Every structure is written in structure tokens, then in C-alpha cells.
């Protein structure tokens, strides 16, 4: 998919009609748009989102004022429209959204979609660019400093973009979402309720208990589905509030943040110690058989050793020799005939000689038992070492070097008790700290520090809810299953009831299937996204980092082969964010193809992305937060990120971009005319071009789009 052109008429500062033709040359993938502050860079970005979705990026101001002010002065009925043309799979689409002074206040508009010149519908576009992609493919400047994607470095950080929803949308996962909702409705439908004529208090009580359990499960699952988006929004707001608080009182917010982090890390460390102790205890219980099997194996080896010393294993002479001698009546070795006394000695010897195959088996068994003992010793030794390490960390007396399983169990019990007390204490101190900071929502104009603290506390509550929710859902599933089983058993005496409960069971199983399908899409999509973001980040910055994507699509950057989290500079975080956007753009066309072929569960999880294949993104000032070194690096790499990329920049970055002119297929200037600006020109390709013009006759800023290359 590629954008071909964008046409705007009377859209925000763009008086009259303006058109941008995007570069579709993969050798020159960049369309560059240069504009001064106030020229309408954010308005240009939102021209894309409004045309496609009738919506705007975060932070877009005055969404009810879209028609150009000067156009309305000349004609109160003047309209504004944005028309975006794009190509996808040999089809040409045109999306045109129009409004006027009256309709814009109510958010009303007229939408026209065509495909290959014929009338189409909005969904034809959403199948290519689903709504959840809006915040990923059209990225405003301020988000490059506030939209953190790294998980866990500081309060407010973590994925503030709902990547899970975007991936499911690309894979047509909304099919499964709708199926689950429909099945929920079917299970609770009137058709499956008992007839009003039927009256059995026992059955009715069981049915009501099941319905209550069903409602609680539905509510928990619905909350689970909504939490990722809520958490992403909360993190975004907390991060922006923190930035504002730092400008207001950096020392106060840093002091609060330092103590906050220390207490939160203490809680996390204590919780990890508890988990570690419980995991070891479970491991110890699973390996309890080693304690008993060890003694049995040692006893067997001792018995086999005695047999060997007694000459029974292996035998000094093969039993077949003795049998042959007795059969022939003479020694098979020296050919001397037996007398009665010699025959008696051979018969007696034969009684003490073990059958040869059994003797060999005895030797093999002893070898296996000794290997088992060695392995057991190593496993017990490893457990002993882990218990000793945990005990040392918790300042609990450790086990002796030869401590047996019972001793290890005793030490672990002490460790669990100590760790539980640590968690209780750490959580109490953390709660006391956050409660002490909590205050009512401040009135407008009050301390941004208070606002930042409240926003962060809301993130913490959502994160805690997210951690607890899966366990709660599992309990709700078990409760609902038990209540349905009870309802089914008690309603067996009525054939009508039996048919309805059987239908409920079937619908419930189908719903569980679609739930598992949704989980599968998340799992495989996460695996693909992790590979893609590692590839895109490597393309942008040559550092030996490994990016991991968690179950909630939270991102952490670690040392390869370890769990050690790498501290990143602000510049590295911005590059990580660009890689984040590039990764989903590279996945988009492949996922669209997978969804079209209904191969979601055959191909996802094993998708290989390429910088030569990807959907376009529109980035407003992506390098503005970077220092000079990283900005130069990013500008060198961005043209190689995707087959098409639209980048809106200011004059500040122009010199560095001109060095990459060979990769730029279209260069445009947003010429600003304003009462408050100054007369400026910019130089591109050895020519001067108007950048801004001061004009006392202009009431508000006015912008003209000019192609210069």
C-alpha cells in the first residue's frame, strides 16, 4: 500500500486548494515536508487522520474549528475538504471527507470513498488501514518525547500504544472478538431460559447461581479486553504529566520519583523472592522421589558389588562350557574324561555360576544405577545451591553442604516465611508513601506535580489490576463451570431443560475456542513483532541489544542472553520508538495478506519482515528530540526503514536531510504568511526558497504548499 497524493482545500491554515504528490519510487522513498512553527505541521498530519478516520491525533487542538478562518470571512458557507489517494494491491482508492462551518462544530462531515473510480464504502479502507493503526502510522512530534515504549524504567513508562489491538485488527481478529460477543449473548439469551410454565425452586436457584457466575465472568473478560487500551492511555497521560511536572518543578518531581522507584523496587524484589522461594519449594516437592530413590539405588549397587566380588558377576567361566562338559562327560577345555568326583565338582560349580545374559544385564544395571546416582547427586546439589543462595539473600541460616531433602525443606520454609514478611512490609511502606502523596484532583492551575502523581497512581492501579485479572478470570471460569454443572444435573428431570443446558454447554465450548483463538493471535503476533522490532532497531542503531516483548506487549531492552535490563539514553529511546513504528508498518502488508487468505494460524508466529516491504508512515519531526549525533544517524537510516515514508520537519534539520537528497523523491515547503513571523528563506539544492513571510494584512497564519523538488 502506498499514498499517492493528498489534496486539501480550506483545511486549517491552508487557504484555497493545496496538493502534495508523494514519492512512490522505492529508490527514493522519502517525501519531505518542511515547515516553520505555526505553519501547520500538526494540521497536515491530522489531514491524514481526519480523511481516513474522521479523527485526530492526541493533543490536536480545536477539532471543532477545521474550516480556514479567512475562507469563512469571504464566504460563511465555505467548505473544507481533505482528499487522500492511495494504491493497494493494484486498486486505486480515493477518500474524501468534507465539512463546513455549521457541521464542524458537531463533528459532522460528508464522506466519499471510491475504488477504481466506483463508489465504495468506509470499511474498504478500514480493511487496509484499521482504526487502531491511526496512532501508529500517523505520529505527532510531541509523542516522540512522551510516548514511551520501554517497560519499567521509570514511573509512567511502558507501552503507551495499544499494539495488541493493532495486530489483531491487521489479522482480522475482530472476527473472533465479534464471535465471542455473539456467543456471550446467545448463552444468556431468552431462548435458553426455562419456560415460565416450569416451576422448580431447586432448578431455579441453580440457574440463578449460574447466571450470576456467568455475569461475573463476562464482566471480568470484558475488563480484560479493555485494560490494554486503558493502560496505554493512562501511561501516555502519566508520561505527559510527568514531563509537564518536570518543567514546573524538576527537583521536586525527581525527589518524589527517586523515593517512589526505591520503594517500588523493594516491593518488586520482595515479590520476586517470594516467587523464587515458592518455585523452589514446588521443585523440591517434585523431586522428593530423589530422596527415597537415592537410598534404593545405593543399596542395589552395593548388592551388585558383592555379587561381583563373589565371582558371580561376571562369571569366571561361561555356563555353556560347563553344560557342554557335563553333556560330553569330559572337560570341554582339556578333553579329560570325568570321573564321578569331577562331575560332582562341575555340577556344584554350575549352581553358583549366574546365567551369562543375566550377569551382563547386572553389570549394565549397575552402570545405569551409578549414572542415576551421579545425576541425583547433581540435582540435589543444584537444589542445595539454589536454597543456599536464596537463604543468603534473605539472611536465613543456609543448609549444610551435605544437607538432605528434609533439611532443604526446613530451610525453604524459613525462607518463605521471611519473604512473606518482606512483601507485607514493602507493600505497606509503598502504600503509606503513595497515600501520603494522594490528594483530591487539583483544580485548574494547581501544581503539575500533584497531577503527575495522581496520573501515575492511576497507572499503578491499572497495572495491579492487570496482574491480578488473569487469576481472577481463571477462578471465575471454574466457578461458572461448577455452577453450570450443578444447574445441568438438577435440570435433568425435564427434557426441555436438558436440551437447553446441553445447548449452553456447546455454546460455551465454542466461545472458549474463540477465546483461545484470540490468545493465539496475540501470542503469534507478539512473536512476529518481537522479531520485527529487533530487526528495525538493528537497522537504526548498531548496538548489541536484545528487545523483548512481553505478553502485554510491554517492551524491555536487555543484554543478549541475559535478563539484565539495559539503561537507554533519551536518544536511544526515540530511536526505539521509531523502530517500534517501523516494525508494525513492516508487518502490516504481510498480516493483511495472511488475513485475506485466512491463514492466521498457519503463518503467524513465523513471519519474516523486510525493509523492502511495508506500509507507509507519516512522522512529524521524528528527530527533533535527538542530539546532533543521533539526529544525523537517524536521518541516514530513516530512508531505509520503509518503502514509503512521509516526514514533516522544520528548518533545523534541513542541512542533514539535504545530505540524503538522493533518497528523497518529493520535497515540499509549507510557506507561512503571518503577522507575527519574519521574512525568511531556506536553501535547498543551491536555491533559496520562501520559508515565511511577515504580512500585516493577515489576521491569522496562512500557509501555502509549494513543491521545490
N, C-alpha and C positions, 0 to 999 in steps of 0.2 A: 504494500500500500504506500502511495506517495501523494503528497499535496501538490497540486499543480498551480493554483492561484487563489488569492484572497482579494475580494473586492469589497470596499466599504464606502458607504455614502452617508454623510452627516452623522457619522459614528463618533461620539465624544468629541475630541479636538479636531477630527478630520472633516473639515467643511468641504462639501462637494463630494465628488467621486474620486476614489484612490484605489489603485490596484498594485498588488505585488505578484510577480510571477516567480515561483520557486524553482530553484535549480533541481532538475531531475537527473542530472548527469552524475552517475555513481563515482566517476573520477573526480568530480567537483561537488561533493555532497552538501556543502555549506551554503545556506542563504543567510547573508549577514545584513542586519538592520541596525543602523547607527542613529542614536537619538540622544538629545540633551535631557537633563532632568526637567520634567514638566512637559516634555514633548508628547507624551502619551505612550510610553513603552508598556506600561501595565494595561492601558486601554487596548493596545494592539494584541497583547497576549489574550486578553479577555474577548477580543473579537472572535478568536477561535472557539473558546469555550461557550460563548453565547450562541454562535451559529450552530454548533453541534448539539449542545445540551440545554440551551436556554438558561445557563447557569454561569457562575463566575468563580474565579479563584479566591482563596481565603484572603481577606484583607482588602478586597476590591471595594472602593468607596462609592457611595451614591449610586447604587444599582438601579434606582428609580429615575435617574437622570441620564438617559442614553443619547437622546437626540441633541445634536450640536446646538449650542446656545445661539450662535449667530444665525444659523438656519431658521430657528424658531422666530427670531426677531424679524426676519424678512418674510416668513410665512408660518403662521401659527399651526397650520396643518401639515407642515413639513414632516416627512418620514425619514427614518434611519433604517438602513439595512446592512447586513453583512452576508456575503455570499462566498462560500468556500467550495472549491472544486478539487476533487481527488480522484485518483485511479486505483482500482483494486481488482486483481485477477481479470484483467482485460475489460473491465467495466468502468465507465466514467460516471461519477456521481456529482451532483450539484446540490448543495444545501443552502437555502436562502431563508433568513429569518428577518422579519420586518416589524417595526413598531412605530408609534408616533407619540406626540406629547401626552395625549389622553391615556393611551393604553400602557405606556411605560410605567406610570405610577402604580398601576395594578399588576404589573408584571405580565401583561398580556402582549401577544405578538401573533403574527401570521407566519406559518412555516410552510415552505415548499421544498420537496425533495424529488429529484429526478434521477433516473438511472438510464444511461444511454439515450437521453432525451425524452424518455417517457416517465409519466408520473409514478413515483414510488412512495414508500411510507417511512416514517421515522425509524422503525425497527430495522429497516435495511441498513441504516447507518450504524445503529447500536450493535448489530451483529458483527460489524467490523471493529468499531471503537466503543465497547461497552462503557456505561457511565462510570464505573469505578476507575477507569483509566484517566478520567479528567485530571485528577490531582497528580498523576504520574507522567503524563505526556505533555502537559502544559504547566510549566513550573515557574512561579514568580520569583523575583530577585530576593525578596525578604526571606523566602523559605530556605534559601541556601545558607542562612545563618541561624535559622530557628528549627528547621525540620530535621531533627536528629534521627539517625537510623541505628546508631550504636546502642546496644543494650547494656545498661548497668554501670556506666562510668560515673554519672552524676545524677542527682535528682532531676526528673523531667526528661532524661534521655532514654532512648529506646525507640523502636519503630513508631514514628508518628504518621505513617502512611499504611493504609489497610491493604497490604499486598495480597493477603489471602483472598479477599473478595475479588480483587483484580484477576488473580489467576483462575479462580472458579468461573468468573464471567467469561474469560477467554476460552475456557474449556466447556462452555455451555453448561456449567454446573448449576445454573438457575433451574434447569430441568429437574434436578434432584431436590433442590430447595422447594420448588412448587409441588413436587410429588409428596414430599414429607408433609407439607401443609395440607394438601388434599387428603392424605391418609389420616392425619390427625382429625380433620373434620369428619371423615367417614366413620372413624371409630366412635366418635361422640355423637353421631347423627341420631335423629329420632327414629329412623328405621330400625336401629339395633337396640332400641329401648323396649322393655316388656310392654305388652298390651295393657291398657288401663283396666281391662276386664280381669286380668290376672292379679290376684292379691295373695301374696305370701310374705309375711313380715320378715321371715328369716332371709329369703331371697332378696327382698327389697333392701334390707340392711347391708347385705353383702354387695349388692350393686352400688349402693351409695358410697360404701367404703372404697370400692374400686374406682368409681368416678372421681372421688376426692384424690386418690393416689394418682390417677391419670392426669388430673388437672395440675397437680403439683409437679409431675414430671414434665408436662408440656411447658409449664412456666419456666422451669429450670433450663430446659433445652432451648427455649426461645431466648432466654437471657444469655445462654452460651453463644448463640448465633449473633447476638447484638454486641456482646462485650468487645470483640476485637476492634470494631469501628469506634465504639465509645472510648476505648482505651487509647486508640490512635489519636482521636480528637483531644482527649484530656492531656496526653503527653505534649501535643502540639501547643495547646494553650498554656501548659505549665512552662514549657521551654520559652515561649514568647514572654510570659510574665516574668520569668527569671531574667531575661535579657533587659526588660524594662526596669526591673528592680536593681540590676547592676548599674544601670545608668543613673538611677536615683540615689542609691547609697551602696556602692560596691563593697565597702568594708563590712557593713552590717550583714549583707546577704552572704558574703564569703564566710564570715564568722559563724552564721547560722548553718550554712551548708557544711562547713567542716565538722561541727558537732553532730549534725544530722547524719552525715556519712559515717562517722565513727560509730555512732550508736546503731545505725542500720547494719554496718559490717559486723558489729558484735552479735547482733541478732542472727544474721546470716551464718556467722561462724558457729554459733551455738546450735543452730538448726542442723548444720552440716555434721556437727559432732554427734548429735542425737541420731541422725540418719546413719552415720557411719557405725555407731555402736549397735543400732538395731540390725543393720545389714550383716555385721559380723556375727551377731547373736543367731540370726537366721542361718548364716553359713555354718556356724558351729553346730546348730541343731541338725542341719542336713548331713553333716559329716560325722555325726555321733557314732555311726556304724564303724568308723575307723578305729575308735577306742576299743570296741569289742572284737572286731575282725583282726586287729593287730595281734592280740594275745593268741587267738586261734591259729593264725598263720605262724607265729613264732613256735608254738607247740608242735605243729605239723612239721616244720623244718627240723626241729630237734629230733623227732622220731625218724625222719628220713636220714638224718646224720648217723643215728645209732644203727640203722639198717645197713648203711654203707660200711660202717666200722666192722659190723658182724660179717661182712663179706657177702651179704645177701643182695647188695645193690652197688654196683652191678655184679653179677655172679662171676666167680673166678673161672668157671668153666661153663660152657653153654649147655643147657639141659638137653639139647638134641644129641650131643655127643654121648651123654650118659644113657639116653634112651637107646641109641644105636648099639652101644656096647652091651647092654642087657639083652637086646634082641639077638645079637650075634653070638653072645656067650664069650666074647673076648674083648679086650680093650681096643677101642677104635683108634687109639693113638699109637700103641706099641704092638698091637696084634698078639698079645699074650692071652692064652685061654684062661677063663675064670675058673677058680675052684669055688666051693660053697662059701668059704670065708670072704673071698674077694667080691663075689656077687653081693653078699650082705653089706659090705662096706659101700659099694656103689649105690645100692638101694637106699641106704641111710643118708648118703651124700645128696641123693636126688631129692629127699624130703626137705632138705634145707636150702636147696637152690631155687630161687624165685624164677617164675616163668620169664623168659628174656624180654618179651614185649612189655610186660608189667614193670620190669626193672627199669627199662628205658623211660617208660612213662613216669616212673617215680622220680628219675633224675630231672626230667623236663618239668614236672610239677614243682620240685624243689626250686628249680631256677626261676619259675614263674612266681612262686611264693616269695623268694628273696627280692625279686623286682618289685612285687607288690609292697613288701615291707619298706623298701627304699623309697618308693613313691609315697607311701603313707607317712613315712618319717618326714619327707619333704613337705607334704601338705600340712601336717601337724606343725612342723617348724615354721612354715609360712604363716599359718594362723597364729601361732605363738608370737611371731614377729609383729604381725598387724595389731594384735591385742596389746603387746608391749608398747608399740608406738602410740596407740590411742591412749593407753594408761599414762604414758609420759606426757602427752599433750594435755591431759585432764588432771595432771598431778595426782594420780591414783597409783598406789603401790603395784608394780607390774608382776607378772608371773615369773617363777624361777625358770632357769634355762631348760630344765627338763620337766617343766610343769605339764601334767596330763590334761585331758579334756575337761575333767571336773574342775581342776584349778583354773583353767581358762574361762570356764563358765562362771565361776565365782568372781573373777576379776571383771568380766564383762558386766555382770550385774551391778557392780560398784560403779563402773564407767557410765552405764545407762542412768543410774540414779544421779550421779554428778552432772551429767549432760542435761538431764531434765531440769535440774535446779538452775543450771546456767541459762537455759532457754527462758524459763519463767522469769528470772531476774532481768535478763536482757530485754525481753518484751515489755516488762513493767517499766523499766527505765526509759525505753524508747517511747512508750505511750505517755509517760509523765512529761517527757520533753515536748512531744508534739501537742499534747493537751495544753501545756503551759503557753504554747505559741498561738493556740487557736483563739479566734475572736470572731465576732459577727462579720458578715460580708461588709467590707468597708463601703462607705458612701463614696460617690464620685469625688475624686480629688484626694482621697486618703492615701496612705502610704502604699506604694507599689510593692514594698517588701511584704506587707501583710497579705496583699493579693497573691504574690508569688507563693507564699507559704500555704495559703488556702488551696491554690491550684495544685500544688504538689501533694498535699494531703489527700485531695480527691483522687489523684493518680494512684497513691498508695492504697487507698481503699479499693479501687478497681482491681489493682494487681493482686491484692489479698483475696478478693472475691474470685478472681480468675484462677488462682492457685487452689482454692477450696472447691470450686464449682464442679470439677470432674468427679471428685469423690462423692459430692452430694448427688450428682446425677446418677452415679452408679447405685447409690443407696436407694434413690427414688425408683430406678428401674427394677431393683429387686423387690421393693415394697409393692410396686404396681403389679409385678408378675405374681407375687404371692396373693394379692387381693383378687386378681383376675382368676387365679386358680381356685380360690375359695368360692368366688361367685359362680364359676363353672361347675364345681362339684355340687353346690347347693341347688343349682337350677336344673339338674339332670332329670328330675321327675317330669319336667314339661318339655315336650318335643320342640315347641316353638322357642323356648328359652335355649335349648341345646343348639339349635341351628344358629341362633343369634350369637351366642358365645363362641361357637365354632368359627363364625364369620369374623368376629372380633379378633380371635387368635390368628387367623390367616392375615387379616389386615395389619395386625401388629407385627407379624413376621416380615411382611413386605416392607413396612415402614423401617424396621431395623435394617433390612437390606439396603434401602436407600440412604439411611444414616451412615452405614458402613461405606457406601459408595462415596458419600461426601468426604468422609475421613480419608478414603483412599486418594481422592483428588488432591486433598491438602497435603498428604504425605508425599505423593509422587511429585506434585508441583513444587513442594519445598526442596526436594532433592534436585530437581532441574534448576530451580532458582539459585540454589547454593553453588552449583557448578557454574552457572552463567555469571553470577556476580563475582566469583573468583577470577573468571576469565576476563571480564571487563575491567576489574580493578588492576589486574596484572597489565592489561593494555595501557592503563593510565599511569601507573606508578610501579617502578621496578623495585619492589621491596619483598622480602621473604616473609609475607604474612599469609595466614590462612583465615578465610572468613567462614564462619559457621552460622547457619540459620536454624533457629530453634523451632519448636512445634508451633509457637505463636508468631512465627516469622520474625522474632526478635533476632538481632544481629550482634555477634561478638567477633572480635578480631583477636586471634591467638597466635602464639608461636607454633609453627608447624610441628605436628607430632606430640603436642602437649596441650594442657588446658590453661596455660599461662596467658592471661589477657594482656594484650599489648596496648600501652598508652599511645593515643594518637594525638597529633597536633591538630589545631583547628583547620589548617590547610589540608591535612590528610583526611579529615572528616568530610570536608567539602568534596574532595575527590572521591571518597567512598560513596557519598550521596549521588554524585554523577554516575558512578559505576552502578549503583542501585537502580537508577532510572534507565541506564543503558541495558542492563540485564533484562528487565521486563520488556523493553522495546525489542530486544533480540528474540525473546521467547514468543512475543505476540503473534508473528505470522505463522510460526510453526504450530502453536496451540490452536490458532484459527483453522489451520488445515486439519489438525487432529480432530477438532470438534466437527468439522464439515464431514469427515469420513467416519465419525462415531467410533474413533479408536482411542478414547480416553484411557482405557485400562490396558491397552496393548502397548502403547508407545510412550506415555508419560512416565517420568522417572528415569528415562534413558535418552533424553533429548540432548543433542549436541548443538550448541549455538555457534554463530559465526558473525563476525563484524560485517560481512558482506550481505547479511540478511537481517532485516529488522524494520519495524515501523518507525516513522519519523517522530521526533520530539521537538517541542518549542521551548527554549530555555531563555529566560530573561536574566541577563547579567550573571551567568554562572560562575565567572571567575572573579567577581567583584570582592568577595571576602578573602581572596588569596593574596599572599605576599608576592613580590615581583618574581622570585624564583619559581614558585609553584604555579603562578599565573602563566608564565612563559611555557612551563612544562604542559599545563592543561591545554593551552591553545595549540600546542604542537600535536597533542593527542586527540583532541575533540573531533577533528575531521575524519579520524579513523574509527570513531566509535560506532557509527551507524551509516547506512546507505543514504540517508537524508536527515539533515538537522538544520533547524532554523534557530539562529542565535541573535538575540537583541542585546546590544552593548552600548556603552557610552564612549565618548571621545578618549577616555582614559586608556582604553585597551587597544586603540586603533593601530598604533605602530606595530604592536606584536601581531595583530591579525593581518596586517599588510604583508608581513613576512610569510604568511601562509596563503597568499593570494592565489597560488596555483591550485588550491583545494576549494576555492570559493567560486561558485558558479553565478551568484547574483548578489550584488552589493547595493543597498538602498539607504537613503538618508531620510530621516524624519525631520524636515526643515521646520523649526519652531519660529513662529512670529508672535511676539508678546510685548506688552507694555513694560514688563519688569526685566526682560532679558537684555543681552548686549549683542552687538554685531560681531559674529564670529564665523570663521571659515575653518574647514578641516581639509587636510591634504590627503589625497588618495591617488595612487598611480601617477604621481608627479603633477597632479592637477589640484587646484583649490575648488572647494565646493561649499555652498552656503550651508551653515550649520544652524545658526539662529540669527534672527533679525529683530531689532528693537523698533516698535511702531506704536506711537502714542494714540493712534486711532483704533486700536484693537482693545475691546473691553476685556476679553478673556483670551487665553492662549489659543492659537490656531496652528495646525500642523498640516504640512503638505508632504506627501510621499514622493520621493524622486529616485529613479534608478540611475546609478552612476557607473555601473559595471555589469 
